[in-house]
Amino acid sequence: MRRLLLLLVFSATTPLIWAKPSHFTISEVCRTAHGEMLRMQLSSATKRLEADASVDVRNAAQLFFINQADFIRAFVSEEPGDFNRMQQSANRCLDLVEHLDDNNPWKQFAHAEVLLRSAVVKLKRKEFLSAGNNIRKAFGMVMEVRKSHPNFAPALKTAGLLHAIMGTVPENYKWLANLAGMQGTIPQGVNELENALVALRKDAANGFLYDEALLYRVFCASHFEKNEPKAVQLMEQRAKATPPQGLFLFFHVNSLVKTERYADALRMINNQQPNTTAFPLHYLQFQKGVILLGNMQTKEAAQAFGSYVRSFKGTSFVKASWQKMAWIHLLNGDVDSYRKHMQRIPSVGSDFTDEDQQAQRQAESGEIPNVPLLECRLLFDGGNYDLALEKLSAIPTKKLTTVRDNLEYTYRMARICEKKNLAELAMKYYAATYDNGKNQRWYFAANSALLLGGMHEQRGDKTMALSWYKKCLALRNHEYQNSIDQKAEAGKNRIK
């Protein structure tokens, strides 16, 4: 009887214990750990935060940042164990966040951020329904915080990114986003991010989030605005204060590649100091391979791709790496090794990225690329336009034996002419590629329409630009569908 009474008393009082209000106090430990995360010092950041959390078990801030470290780890590694770890810390964090005071802006905002982190990783895992539901809830929460606490700079940072992303949603999915109450444009998002950077610079309490907002701004400049030089400028300004490490190195290298400063990007990758305490960014090895291959340094490129597939335990760009190693064998005249490498592709990695999807399609088709055209493509991708044109012009017509070869020939000619400022000739070749390839599954026609839209946009001819962006978006089931559609939608958004 006594035991029963004790059990009843414990059961009755336990909810009262856990219902005790929590708080969101950002300590110096949190600020230090956040900086470590952005430099990919994830283990150090987590240990620091967990030690702090053991002292004050009702502070939701430490668990919020522990979850951020777990998110970065899960996103980069793509390993199931890291995903499960992130979900567990998310649940622990939300349990405390739920008991924050309703007037505390961190209550809804922290909840929204945790949902968004989970959604991003779920998208990579192709858990689209669950990810979409998380994004919808998080979007609403962030906008509510913007209304109730308009001077809360952290929410302005996230609202800016979300509004910019909404501006790239393809037309055939916009109804779904609108139905969920999610709207936005690229200019709106960029303006909010610019304001967030100003506000965070002046915000003594939350100013440590400035670097995170800066990375969001760089991402929008390079992916949505078609303003790659702005992205490089922002990263170079930051590099003056602190040598780029971790995510700063990753974003800096990518911005240099997008502005065709391949030598600078390669130098930055090669000059990074070995750091056994930092969580590895294996993608930089893949990027290194791409740069080297574009410069026809095939031996070194093969070593970089080989290092990537051996070291990276996730799935992204694995198929693409095997495809590029196969291309290297083909360029060297070894068709048997080319086939062996291509045969590996269906059984490795995933087809989440456009590059991996294209590698999978090529492996399934059994097609062997036209070697001179492949060489021209790689030279172009490496910024060697004169040599690419020389090689392309030397290809005899009799060597273009398929529909694909002829489409690729006019497409490559258009790309080179555009880079050499032969705009009228480039437009002619792009239009021919679109007309001849719009009913084919290859990406040549869709990307020609996209690039024609961009050329007309630069000239200020919004009508023609919009027409070509729409033509691009009307083409379905082609290679690189996701990235081409996103760029075309961003183009439409800029014009509107």
ChimeraX attribute file (.defattr): number of C-alpha atoms within 10 A of each C-alpha:
attribute: neighborCount
match mode: 1-to-1
recipient: residues
	/A:1	6
	/A:2	7
	/A:3	8
	/A:4	9
	/A:5	10
	/A:6	11
	/A:7	12
	/A:8	11
	/A:9	11
	/A:10	11
	/A:11	11
	/A:12	11
	/A:13	12
	/A:14	10
	/A:15	10
	/A:16	9
	/A:17	9
	/A:18	13
	/A:19	13
	/A:20	12
	/A:21	14
	/A:22	20
	/A:23	20
	/A:24	21
	/A:25	15
	/A:26	15
	/A:27	15
	/A:28	9
	/A:29	15
	/A:30	23
	/A:31	18
	/A:32	14
	/A:33	25
	/A:34	25
	/A:35	17
	/A:36	20
	/A:37	25
	/A:38	20
	/A:39	19
	/A:40	23
	/A:41	22
	/A:42	24
	/A:43	18
	/A:44	15
	/A:45	24
	/A:46	24
	/A:47	13
	/A:48	17
	/A:49	25
	/A:50	15
	/A:51	12
	/A:52	17
	/A:53	18
	/A:54	11
	/A:55	9
	/A:56	13
	/A:57	14
	/A:58	21
	/A:59	23
	/A:60	28
	/A:61	23
	/A:62	28
	/A:63	28
	/A:64	25
	/A:65	25
	/A:66	27
	/A:67	26
	/A:68	23
	/A:69	27
	/A:70	25
	/A:71	25
	/A:72	22
	/A:73	22
	/A:74	24
	/A:75	21
	/A:76	19
	/A:77	21
	/A:78	19
	/A:79	16
	/A:80	12
	/A:81	11
	/A:82	18
	/A:83	21
	/A:84	13
	/A:85	15
	/A:86	26
	/A:87	20
	/A:88	13
	/A:89	21
	/A:90	24
	/A:91	14
	/A:92	15
	/A:93	23
	/A:94	20
	/A:95	17
	/A:96	24
	/A:97	27
	/A:98	17
	/A:99	17
	/A:100	22
	/A:101	14
	/A:102	11
	/A:103	11
	/A:104	14
	/A:105	21
	/A:106	23
	/A:107	22
	/A:108	22
	/A:109	24
	/A:110	25
	/A:111	21
	/A:112	25
	/A:113	24
	/A:114	24
	/A:115	22
	/A:116	24
	/A:117	24
	/A:118	23
	/A:119	23
	/A:120	20
	/A:121	20
	/A:122	19
	/A:123	15
	/A:124	17
	/A:125	18
	/A:126	12
	/A:127	13
	/A:128	14
	/A:129	11
	/A:130	13
	/A:131	21
	/A:132	18
	/A:133	15
	/A:134	21
	/A:135	22
	/A:136	18
	/A:137	17
	/A:138	24
	/A:139	24
	/A:140	16
	/A:141	20
	/A:142	24
	/A:143	21
	/A:144	16
	/A:145	24
	/A:146	19
	/A:147	11
	/A:148	12
	/A:149	15
	/A:150	13
	/A:151	13
	/A:152	20
	/A:153	27
	/A:154	26
	/A:155	26
	/A:156	28
	/A:157	28
	/A:158	24
	/A:159	24
	/A:160	27
	/A:161	22
	/A:162	24
	/A:163	23
	/A:164	27
	/A:165	20
	/A:166	20
	/A:167	24
	/A:168	24
	/A:169	23
	/A:170	18
	/A:171	14
	/A:172	9
	/A:173	9
	/A:174	16
	/A:175	13
	/A:176	12
	/A:177	15
	/A:178	12
	/A:179	9
	/A:180	16
	/A:181	13
	/A:182	19
	/A:183	17
	/A:184	22
	/A:185	20
	/A:186	25
	/A:187	19
	/A:188	16
	/A:189	25
	/A:190	24
	/A:191	15
	/A:192	23
	/A:193	27
	/A:194	16
	/A:195	16
	/A:196	29
	/A:197	23
	/A:198	14
	/A:199	20
	/A:200	22
	/A:201	16
	/A:202	13
	/A:203	17
	/A:204	9
	/A:205	12
	/A:206	16
	/A:207	19
	/A:208	17
	/A:209	20
	/A:210	21
	/A:211	18
	/A:212	19
	/A:213	23
	/A:214	21
	/A:215	19
	/A:216	17
	/A:217	26
	/A:218	26
	/A:219	18
	/A:220	25
	/A:221	21
	/A:222	20
	/A:223	19
	/A:224	25
	/A:225	21
	/A:226	17
	/A:227	16
	/A:228	22
	/A:229	16
	/A:230	18
	/A:231	27
	/A:232	24
	/A:233	15
	/A:234	17
	/A:235	22
	/A:236	17
	/A:237	10
	/A:238	16
	/A:239	15
	/A:240	9
	/A:241	8
	/A:242	10
	/A:243	11
	/A:244	20
	/A:245	20
	/A:246	18
	/A:247	17
	/A:248	22
	/A:249	22
	/A:250	19
	/A:251	20
	/A:252	25
	/A:253	25
	/A:254	22
	/A:255	28
	/A:256	23
	/A:257	21
	/A:258	18
	/A:259	16
	/A:260	16
	/A:261	17
	/A:262	23
	/A:263	15
	/A:264	13
	/A:265	25
	/A:266	20
	/A:267	12
	/A:268	17
	/A:269	18
	/A:270	12
	/A:271	9
	/A:272	13
	/A:273	9
	/A:274	8
	/A:275	10
	/A:276	8
	/A:277	11
	/A:278	17
	/A:279	18
	/A:280	18
	/A:281	17
	/A:282	18
	/A:283	17
	/A:284	20
	/A:285	22
	/A:286	23
	/A:287	22
	/A:288	24
	/A:289	28
	/A:290	25
	/A:291	24
	/A:292	22
	/A:293	26
	/A:294	22
	/A:295	19
	/A:296	18
	/A:297	14
	/A:298	21
	/A:299	14
	/A:300	14
	/A:301	25
	/A:302	24
	/A:303	14
	/A:304	23
	/A:305	27
	/A:306	18
	/A:307	16
	/A:308	23
	/A:309	24
	/A:310	11
	/A:311	12
	/A:312	20
	/A:313	15
	/A:314	18
	/A:315	20
	/A:316	24
	/A:317	26
	/A:318	27
	/A:319	28
	/A:320	26
	/A:321	27
	/A:322	26
	/A:323	26
	/A:324	23
	/A:325	25
	/A:326	24
	/A:327	28
	/A:328	22
	/A:329	20
	/A:330	20
	/A:331	19
	/A:332	13
	/A:333	12
	/A:334	13
	/A:335	15
	/A:336	12
	/A:337	17
	/A:338	22
	/A:339	19
	/A:340	13
	/A:341	20
	/A:342	25
	/A:343	18
	/A:344	16
	/A:345	24
	/A:346	15
	/A:347	9
	/A:348	16
	/A:349	21
	/A:350	20
	/A:351	21
	/A:352	16
	/A:353	20
	/A:354	18
	/A:355	19
	/A:356	24
	/A:357	19
	/A:358	21
	/A:359	25
	/A:360	24
	/A:361	16
	/A:362	16
	/A:363	20
	/A:364	13
	/A:365	9
	/A:366	11
	/A:367	10
	/A:368	14
	/A:369	15
	/A:370	17
	/A:371	15
	/A:372	16
	/A:373	21
	/A:374	16
	/A:375	21
	/A:376	25
	/A:377	22
	/A:378	20
	/A:379	21
	/A:380	21
	/A:381	19
	/A:382	22
	/A:383	18
	/A:384	17
	/A:385	19
	/A:386	14
	/A:387	13
	/A:388	24
	/A:389	19
	/A:390	11
	/A:391	15
	/A:392	21
	/A:393	13
	/A:394	10
	/A:395	13
	/A:396	8
	/A:397	11
	/A:398	6
	/A:399	13
	/A:400	17
	/A:401	10
	/A:402	10
	/A:403	12
	/A:404	16
	/A:405	16
	/A:406	18
	/A:407	24
	/A:408	23
	/A:409	22
	/A:410	22
	/A:411	26
	/A:412	24
	/A:413	21
	/A:414	26
	/A:415	22
	/A:416	23
	/A:417	20
	/A:418	19
	/A:419	14
	/A:420	13
	/A:421	10
	/A:422	13
	/A:423	15
	/A:424	12
	/A:425	15
	/A:426	26
	/A:427	21
	/A:428	15
	/A:429	22
	/A:430	29
	/A:431	20
	/A:432	17
	/A:433	26
	/A:434	25
	/A:435	14
	/A:436	16
	/A:437	22
	/A:438	21
	/A:439	13
	/A:440	19
	/A:441	15
	/A:442	20
	/A:443	23
	/A:444	26
	/A:445	28
	/A:446	32
	/A:447	26
	/A:448	30
	/A:449	29
	/A:450	28
	/A:451	25
	/A:452	26
	/A:453	27
	/A:454	24
	/A:455	19
	/A:456	18
	/A:457	21
	/A:458	11
	/A:459	11
	/A:460	12
	/A:461	14
	/A:462	18
	/A:463	12
	/A:464	17
	/A:465	26
	/A:466	25
	/A:467	16
	/A:468	27
	/A:469	28
	/A:470	20
	/A:471	19
	/A:472	27
	/A:473	21
	/A:474	13
	/A:475	18
	/A:476	15
	/A:477	12
	/A:478	19
	/A:479	21
	/A:480	19
	/A:481	21
	/A:482	14
	/A:483	15
	/A:484	22
	/A:485	25
	/A:486	19
	/A:487	25
	/A:488	30
	/A:489	24
	/A:490	26
	/A:491	26
	/A:492	24
	/A:493	21
	/A:494	19
	/A:495	14
	/A:496	10
